[in-house]
């Protein structure tokens, strides 16, 4: 069965993590980083109603009875559920993710081989280096600086396209701040620079 890939906005949403192993704590940390209101519940103290009001839930347990109760409650409460290593009961699959600031690359195999997804993630981490975090932060800041007026969308698109086709990424990789500022001033105009955008090469925003 094919999955539909999406990125979920968790800001201010309740997310329940059932488990206390490394996998569960990693999910809790990731949800908090996305702005979620996270509740962590140890498997042995899980009670009916713990999923009430949740948007999604992660579980890391081998207890078949608990998994069954989680599946039933998630269906009843309309909560998205992922149980680690039990894809048959999941309503969503958690991908392997490469993160570089705001840049996220998700890799999924439909639950067929998490090991393959993890291997591909390592390969991509070697190809997509840490320079992509400030690079994406610059693109975001330029887009914001150009404003949200729909009438300016074509011009904004042209500027972003010009930056994408420029040596900007290579300059960020090399840490050439003065050359970056010169490029921004030439392409974006209005004296655009890293300082005016409120950015430094070591801060992703």
N, C-alpha and C positions, 0 to 999 in steps of 0.2 A: 504493500500500500504506500503510495507516494504521500509525502508531507508537503504542507504549504509553509514556506519559510517567511517569518515575520520577525520584527523587533518590537517588543512590548514596552510601553511606557508605564513604569511602576511608581512614579512620583506620587507620594501620599496614599498609595494603595497598601492594604494589609496583605502580607505574604507570610504563610506559615511554613516553617521548616520542621519536619518530624525526623529527629535523629540527632546524634551528638558525636558522630565520627568525623573524620577529616572531610569527607565528601559533603556532609550536611553543613558543616561550618563554612566550607567554601561557598556553598549556595547562599547561606545567610549573608556572608560578606558581600557577595556580588549583588544581592537584592538591596542591601543597605546602600551600596555605592550608586545604585540606580534611583535612590530616593524613596525606597519602599519603607513602610512601617513593618518591621520584621518581628515575628514571634517564633521563638524556638521552643519546641516541645520534645522532651525525652520520650522515646517510644513506650517505655513502661508506664508513663503517667498520662498517655494520650487518652482523652475522654470524648465521647460524642458531643458535638457542639464546638469543638476546637477549630473547625474550619469555617464556622459561621462568619459571614461578612468578609471572608478572604477573597482575593482576586485570583491568586494562584497558590499552589502548595508543592513543596518538594518533600520527598520522603526517602530516607536511606535506612532500610530495614529488610530483614529476611523472614520476619514473622508473617506467615501466610494469613493468619487470622486478622492481624492488624492491617495488612494490605487490603484484605477484603472489606474491612470496615472503612478504610480510607476511600476506597473506590466508591462504595455506596454513598458515603457522606458527600464526597466531591460531586457526584452526580446530582444528589438531592439539592445541594447548595449552589450548584452551577459554578464550581471552582475548577480551574485548570489544574491538573494533577500530573506530576512526574515522579515516578518511583524508580530510583536508581537501579539499573540493570534488569528491569522488568518491563520492557517496552510494550508488552501485550496489554498492560493495564493503563498505560500513559495516554493522556489526552494531548500532550505535547512532548516533543523530544528536545532535550537540552543539548545544544550543539557544542562542539569544541570551538573555542573562540580565541582569535588573535586580537589583542587590544593594543592600540597605539593612540592613547588619548581618546579623542572622539571617534577615531577610526576603529571599527569593529568588523572583523571578517569571521563569519560563522561557517562551520563545516559540519555537515550532517550526513549520515549514511542510512537514515531511516531506522536506526537501531540495529542495523545488520552487523556493524563492526565498529564499536567505539575505539578500538585499538587503531584502526585505520585512520579514523578522524583525528586521533591524537598524533599519529605520525605525520599526517598532512599539516597539522597545526605547527609542529616543530619545523617542518620544511618551510612553511610560509613565514614563521618567525625569523628565519635566517634571511629570507628574501625581502621582507618588509621590516626595515630596521626602525630604531627609535626615532629617527629623523622625521618619520611620518606624523608623529604627534604634534610637534610645532608647525609642520607644514600644513596640516589640516586646521590647526588653530589659526594660522594666518589667513587661510581661505575663509574660515568662518568670520573672522574679524573684519575682513575686507567686505564680505557680503553684508554684514551688519552695518558697516560704515556707509555703504552705498544706499542704505535705506530700504524700507519695505513697500515703497510706492509701486503698485503694479505697472504704472506707465513707464517705470525705469527698468523693468525686468529685462528687456532685450539688451540694453546697455550694460546692465549688471552681468548678464550672461556672457557678453563679449569680454568684459574685463576678467571674469573668472576663467573663461576659456583661454585668454591670453596668458594668464598666470600658469595655467596647467601646461601650456605649450612652451613655457619659458624655462630657463635654467634654475628656477626658484628652488626646486627640491634639491638639486645638487649644491646650491649655495647654502641651504639650511644644513645639509649633511656636512659640509666643510666648515660651518660656523662663520661664514663670511658676512658679518652683520652690515658692514658699510655697503657692500655690493647688493645685499638684499634691500637696504633702504633706497639705494639708487634705482633698483628695478621697480620697487613699489611706487616710487615717485614718478617714474616714467610711464608705467602701465596704468596705475590707478589715478594719479594726479593729485592735486590739492595738497602737495607736500606730504603725501602718505609715507609713513615710516613705522618701524616696529614700536617706537616710543609712542607715536600718536595712536597706534592701535592698542596700546596698553599691553604689549607682549615683549617677552624676552625669549631667546632661543631655548632657555632651560625651563620655561613655564608653558604648559599647554592650555591654560585657560579653563 
